[in-house]
Amino acid sequence: MRCRIAACCEALDDGNEWSFYLVNDSAFALDLAVLYEIQYEWGDIGNSKAADVRVTNLAPGAHALVLRDDGSGAELRMDLLLRASACGRETELRFEFPKLYLKRNLEVVSGLGKPGYEVVAEQTLPITK
């Protein structure tokens, strides 16, 4: 499974600053993708919070909004943890973001058409049948 998450700084009239979009770069649809945890780290201090954002039938090349952040997360290193399944197989993916507030002159994200900072998934568990 090839996936990216793009963090885009955008106002959507909800009081938040950052949108995180899952982009499916695979040649097949993702049957299910679940953002289940968000981890934050600042120096030696870390914490996490549970999430339960589900995306179904994400076509090849398609994207879906999986998280809105108020900007406080942009000052920390963030990891987004997802479980994804496709074609009868399942895997866990980790997307590691640096301190986003330091990123300037963001380039347009391919397949999304918005400026952002994109991260390619690191597979944390092997694909299972």
Buried (B, 14 or more C-beta within 10 A) or exposed (E): BEBBBBBBBEEEEEEBBBBBBBBBBBEEBBBBBBBBBBBBBEEEEEEEEEBEBEBEEBEEEBBBEBBBBEEEBBEBBBBBBBBBBBEEEBBBBBBBBBBBBEBEEBEEBEBBEBBBBBBEBEEEEEBEE
